[in-house]
Amino acid sequence: MTTEAKVGAFVLGCVAILAFTLVYLFNAQFCGGGVPYRTYLRYGGGLEAGGDVMFGGIRAGKITAMAPSRKDPTKIEILLELKAGTPVNEKSIAKLGSLSIMSDPALAISTGSNSAPRLPPGATITSAEALSLDDMTDKLATIADNETPSSGRCKGNLAGSAAARKSCWPI
């Protein structure tokens, strides 16, 4: 066998191993062993197919599809796959979340209760709405608008008696 033939056989062997590894990883990532579930949110806040699903803060799966619900168009239906063995139960709650301020949004599922029955594959995970940035801004604006007159009234009473201070801040 010549040197060129040996090098050619080695290269073909390496290409075959690389192709097998890529096929294996592709199947494990996109097709392998996921348990399907669904949940519904009113606000999807940047979630998209392929996004992470966290269970108790641990990456446990991927979002497979998102679309407005056919039954209730005010809700977004989120289809997801979790790793086999993820203990999703009837007390688990799905909501919009993220790992940090700078990270992409993720679907966060709480651990629920150890005594609650486990959800079967294909079941709907109960959801709760998280406050969006717009909701928080609106609430802060409402608080600021409501407190401006009373805070001006109370500034003059700071040096007064305890009863005067109590009339400003009844807490």
N, C-alpha and C positions, 0 to 999 in steps of 0.2 A: 504494500500500500504506500502510495507516495505521500509526501508531506501535504500537498494540496488537498488530497482526498481526506486526510486526517483532519485538517483544518475545516474543510467543508462539512464533514460529519459532526464535528464539535459545534460548529455554528448552527447546523440544523437541529441538533439536540438542545441547544440553548434556546432557540426560537420555539421549539415544541414545549419546553418547560415554561417559558414566559407566556405562551398562549394558554396553556392549561391553568396557570396561576391567575391570569386575567379573567378567564371564564369562571373560575371558582370564586374569585372575589366579587365579580359582578352578580353572580347568583346569590351569594351570601348577603350582599348589600341590598339588592332590589327584589329578590324573589324568595329569599329563604326564611322560613319559619316564623313569619309574623302572624300574630293573632289579631283579626280585624275587630274594631270597635267603631262607634260613632258618637258624636256629641253635637250640640247645637249652641251657638252663641249669637247674640244680637250684633256684636261688633267684633270683626276679625282682626283689626289693628295690625296689619302687616304680615299676618300668617300666610303661608303659601305651601303648596304641595312640595314635599321634600323637606319641609321645616322639621325641627326637632320637637319631640314630645318628651317631657320630663315627668318622671314619677318620683315624687319625694325629693326632687332636686337632682336625680340621676337620669342620664339619657337612657330612655327605655324604648324609643321607637321613632317613627317618622309619620308625618301627615301624608296621606296618599292622594287625597282630593279635597277640594273645597268648592262649594257652590251654594247659591240661595236655595233654601229648602223648597221643595215642590208643594208640601202641605201648608207651610207657613212662610211666605216670602219675606217676613220681617226677621227671620232667623237665617243664619249661615250654617249649613250642614257641613260638618268636618268629619271626613273619614280618615281613620288612622290605623296603623298597625303597631302593636307592641311586641316586644320580645316574648317568646314563650316563657311562661313561668312568672310573668309580672303579676303580682297579687292585687289586681284591680277588684274592688268590692263595691257593694251597694252604697257605702258611705263615702266613697271616693268622689271628689269634686274636680271637674275640669274647668280651667279658666285661663285667660290670656296672661302670660307671664314672660319673664326674660331672666337670663342668668346675671346680667349686670346692666348698667345704664347704657353702655356702648354696644351691647350684643343685639343680635336680631331677636325679634319676638319668638316665643316658643309657646306651645300649649303645655301648661303645667297641670298635672293631676296630683291631687293630694293622696296620701296613703290611706285615708279613711280609718276604718276600725278593724282590728284583728278578729273581732267576734262577728263582723258582718259577713254575710254569704258572698262568695266570689261571683263576679259577673261571668256569664258564659260568653264564648266568642260571638261577635256580631251584636252584642247588647249595646244599649245606649248608656253612656256615662253621664250622670247628672252634671249640669254645669252651673256656674255662678258668674255673673258679669263683674269684671274688674272695672274700676274707674278709669276712663280714658283721660288723657291730658286735657282735652277740651272740657270734660266734666269737672275736673279739679279747678281749672281756671275759672269756670262759671261759678263754682261754689265760693272760691276765694273772693271774686268780685262781689258776690252777694253779701258776704260777711263784711267786706270793706265798706260797701255802700250803707249797710245797716248800722255799723259801729261808728261811723264818722261823727254824727251829731252827738252821740252820748259821750264819746271820748273827749270832745271839746268841752262839754258840760262838766265832766269829772276832773279836768285838769285843775280847775279852780278849787275843788274840794279836797285835794290831796293834803293840804295843810290843816284841814278842818278836823272835826271830831270823827270818832269811829262810826257814829250813826250816819254822818254825811258820806263817808266813804262807802258804807254799806248800801246807801241809796244808789250809788253809781255802779257798784259791783255786788249784786245780791248773792253771789256765791259764797 
